[in-house]
Amino acid sequence: MKPIYLILIALITANLTLNANKQNLKEQIQKCEAELFTERDKIKFQNAVTKATKLGIHKQIILEATFLFFVDNENNKGIASLSETFKEHLNKFNLDTSKIFATKEQWQSVIQYSLALQALHNKDHVKFKKHITEAYWLSPETASAFSHHITNHRNKKIMKQITIQQDRIIPNLLDPNSTTFKQLINNKEAVILRFWSPWNQQPDTTYPIIENLAKQCQNSKVTFASIITGQDKQLVTAAKESIAHAANKLPSIWLMDSNKKSLAKQLRISDLPTIVIITKEGKISYHGPPNNKSLWDNLTKIEPSLLKPNTKNTP
């Protein structure tokens, strides 16, 4: 029979080992959860999901991380695929477990959001409006996640109806002479118009993408031009100063919008910077931010030599 102190030592050792294992598992879970919500590389994220499943991390947490992964990567197809999974988990949703949702209604809004994107993909405009409205109703505090889909949907429909005439006059910023759209195209396949303002209060995190694009356009079938949204004297002065003081001048044709028959208003420019691609026929092939994948999809159809920059700002 073992002495009592040996039994006690064995029990203490076993207890310490158990506690150490529990602490190690806790640290692994915390690290894995951090990876789930921060890793944005597709393969690394999938590895984190596999690891999370093995560690027994709650399915709700994995679903929430997957949703955010799709959102951050602008993967609308991925978001659209989540509706059934989120529906199945609705009755099991636990607010205490949630890492990103403040209410159960927000979980329900994801279901409606995914259904809206499914409808948008299927070009079912009636269902898109129904589901995106319901998503907004359930989670008005996250309206910005839905609003750009509505804006893009409207803009695409309107842009299809617009044709920029060849004799359309656009004033130059650095030259007293005006430029026509025909001169801007100058026997090329398309023109990229970058709408910008030196008064923009938000730092332009997309500028490296714009600079890369402008430089590539120098020897391509595409003209690159920058246009300020108005002719206010102070705005014009600020724009000229901004161009003059730039360390590396952007290779661009510098234009300004007209006060009457505004091109920015015709093209429904509401955010800056906005990129608009206009074909030589005057049709709009792209309208949106510089860091959108579809910008490059449209550009490479026109000029295959243009390469998407390797930057995190371009999903």
C-alpha positions, 0 to 999 in steps of 0.5 A, a space after each residue: 500500500 502506497 504511503 499517503 503522501 505519494 498518493 497526495 503528490 500524484 493527485 496534485 501532479 494530476 491536477 496541475 497537469 489538468 489545469 495546465 492542459 485547460 490553460 493551454 486549450 484556452 490559449 489555443 481557442 483564443 488564438 484561433 478565434 483571433 485568426 478567424 476574425 482577422 485572417 483575410 487570406 482565403 487559404 489561411 482562413 479555411 485553415 483557421 476554420 478547420 482548426 476551430 472545428 477541431 478545438 470545439 469552438 462554437 459553430 455560431 462563432 465560426 459562422 459569424 467569422 465566415 460572414 465577416 470574412 465574406 464582407 471584408 473580401 467583398 465576396 457577395 456570392 459567399 454572403 449569398 450562400 449563408 442564408 440557409 445556414 443562418 436560418 438553421 441556426 436562428 433558433 439556437 442563436 445565443 447572444 452571450 456567445 456572439 462576438 459581433 452581434 448586439 441583437 438577435 435581429 442583426 442575425 436575422 438581418 444577415 439572412 435577409 441580406 444574403 437573400 437580397 444578394 441572391 435576388 440581385 445575382 438572379 436579377 430579380 429586382 422585386 425580391 432584391 428590394 423586398 429582402 434588402 428593405 427587410 434587412 435594413 428594418 431588422 438592423 438599421 444601425 448597420 445600414 451602410 452595409 446595405 446602402 451601397 448595394 442599393 446605390 450600385 443597383 440604381 446606378 447600373 440601371 441609370 448608367 446603361 441609359 447614358 451616352 457621353 456625346 463626342 462633342 461634350 466639352 470638359 474644361 481643363 484645370 491647367 489649361 484655358 482651353 476646353 477639351 471635348 470627349 472626342 479629344 479626350 479619347 484621342 483614338 483610344 479605346 476608353 477613358 478613365 475619369 477619376 473624380 476627386 477633390 483636394 478638399 476631401 476630408 477623409 484620407 485617400 487610402 486608394 491613392 496607391 491603386 490610382 497612381 499605379 493605374 495612371 502610370 499603366 495607362 501611359 502606354 495603353 489603349 486607355 486615357 487617364 484623366 482626373 476631374 474636380 467636381 466644380 469650378 469654385 475659385 478656392 477649389 480650383 486654387 487648392 487643386 492646382 496647389 495640390 498638383 504642384 506640391 505632389 512629390 510624384 506628379 500623377 500622370 493625368 489629364 487634369 480637368 474640372 467639371 462644369 457648373 452647368 450641365 455637370 458631368 458629376 451630376 449626370 453620372 451621379 457622383 456621390 463619393 470621392 474618389 470615384 472611378 468612371 470608365 467611358 468607352 470610345 462610344 460614350 458608354 459607361 462600363 464601370 462606375 464605382 470606387 478604385 478598390 473594387 475588383 470589377 474595375 479591373 475586370 472591366 479594364 482588362 477586357 479593354 486593355 489586357 496588359 493592365 495589371 491589378 496592383 498587388 495591394 491589400 486595398 484591392 480585394 
